[in-house]
């Protein structure tokens, strides 16, 4: 049994966003065999009940408030401009997090420091550097996304010149940062081979390198019972994540009018925390509802004929697809949305990229009950097998064996 210091940028519970889902089930798996201490940033919406749940299977849970302010943003821009780092990485340099990590590694001889997401890599390396007594802890980096790929894709669809310049700057900074970052750890785990290749990590098997997909727990999601003749098209995702915003603006502007022209009774619902003003403005259309965060989306899922994931920018895996499969809703996505996931077009989901083809797929699901049922069943089977954490996350044991140099 190893002593593990597990570092996360978001509190990984409740499991209502992609980064949380990855961290939560990796944490659950590791806690079965290891002594895990969780350290996480928290935000105003995080509750004591969520911390208590995580403490039920971790040795300890320590939290640090995530600080955001205009002054800190200005400092981040200035410092990042001088040293060439990504602004987002510098923005997340929080002194109280460093103080907590320094204290914990002084009190406990951790065997492994596990950094979850690129934003926490700096703290994983810091923990190893400040460990004073005993052998230095080994370090594991769960990469999640090759973020420079996200920025490269977003730039192509950004109409604002100023935003394009900012995105281009961050893309270049992240590409430099990510190419050198993974090799500073004893082990680096990627979500997809596409991201692994994008940061220059070799694809061949070797100790300390692995590709392990994001997995879910289908039993933790209720398989919804659909209404007899559903007319709802649903998007559910974090609406302050720029690729989701871009994707839904594309769908609402280019695809949705084609759908409504053919199925006038169809309705679109957009669920997700903190939608920006341009997404909120879509609510002016009587066929579109922008609902913000919905704690229990079951009623909407039951009415869903098509669950849309219209992404044109992104990296890693789209957890929304795993969630949709677990709920048993029929999915339409783009090729990029399907990247890194074992999807056969027409079997577990419908895949389309241009507006007309995407609209055709949505209309088919609105009009063909047999197709909806076929996708429901195939997707749910895939979630229960290929992307079930209790089946796949034994692969993490091999990673830990590699970094510790012995069976654990």
C-alpha positions, 0 to 999 in steps of 0.5 A: 500500500502506497501513500498517495498525495492526489492533487486536483484543480476541481473538487471531484464531486459531485460528478457533474463535469468531465474533469470531475468524472475522470478524477473521481473514479481514478481516486475511487480506484486508487483508494481501494489499494492505497492510502490516499490524501486528496488536496483540491481547490474549491469554489463557492458552489462546492459543499461540505457534503461533497467534501465529506463524501470524498473523505469517506474513502480518502484518508484525508481531504484538504481544500484551498479556495480558488482565488480569482480577481482582476488584479490576479488576472493582470498579474498573470498576463504580465508574468506569462508575457515575460516568461512565455508561459500559458496565462491560465497556468500562471493564473493558477499559481496560488500561494496558499496551495503551495503552503499547504503542499509544503506542510503536508509533505513535511508531515507525511512521507508520501510515496507518490504525488498524483497530479490531475490535469495540466493545471496541477502539474506545477504543484506535483513537481513542487511537492517533489521538489520541497520534500525534505526527509526520506526518499523523494516521492515518485510523480504521476501526471494524468494529462486529461487533454492536450490543451494546445490542440483545443486552442488551435481548433478554437482559433479557426472558428473565432470571429473576433481578431482580438480573441484570435490573437489571444488564442494564438498566443495561448496555443503557442505557449501551451504547445511549448509547455505541454511538450516538455511537461510530461517527461518531467514526471515518473509516469504520464497517463493520457486519455487518448493516443491523439493527445499523447502524440500531440505532446511528443510522447511515444506511442509504443508501450514502455514503463511510465507511459500509458493511455487509459480512457476516461471511464464512468460507472453506468450504475451511478447513472439512471437508465432513463425511460423515454416518453413514447414520442419525444420531440426534445433535442438536448445539449448538456455540458459545462457552458463556460467551456469555450468549445461547448459555447462555440459548438452550441452557437454553431448548432443553433445558428447553422443546424437548428433552423434546418431541423425546425423547418422539417420538424416544426414541433421540435424543441431544443434545451441547453443545460449547463452551468454559467452560459455566457450572454451569447448563449443566453440570447438564444433563449429569445427563440421560442423553440430554444430554452437555455436552462443553466445548471439543472441539478437533476436532468432526468425529466429532460432526458426522458423527453430527449430524442437526440442528445447533441454533442456538436463539437468542433474544438476539443481534446481528450474525450467527450465525457458527455457521450459516456454520460449519454450512453449511461443514461440511454439517450441517442447521441449525435456528434461530430467526428471530433466529438467522437475522437478517442471513443470507440464509436461506430457511426450508426451503431452507438451514435450518429456522426456528422460534421456539416450542418446539413448532415448533422440536421439529417441525423437529428431529424432521423432520431426525431422521426425513427423510434427503432433507430433511437432504441437501437442506439440506446441499447448499443451505447448503454452496452458500450458504457457498461463494458469498454468505459466502465471504471471497475473494468478498465481502471485496473490499468492504473495498477500497472502504472503505479507498479512502474513508478514504485518499482515493485508490485503494490 
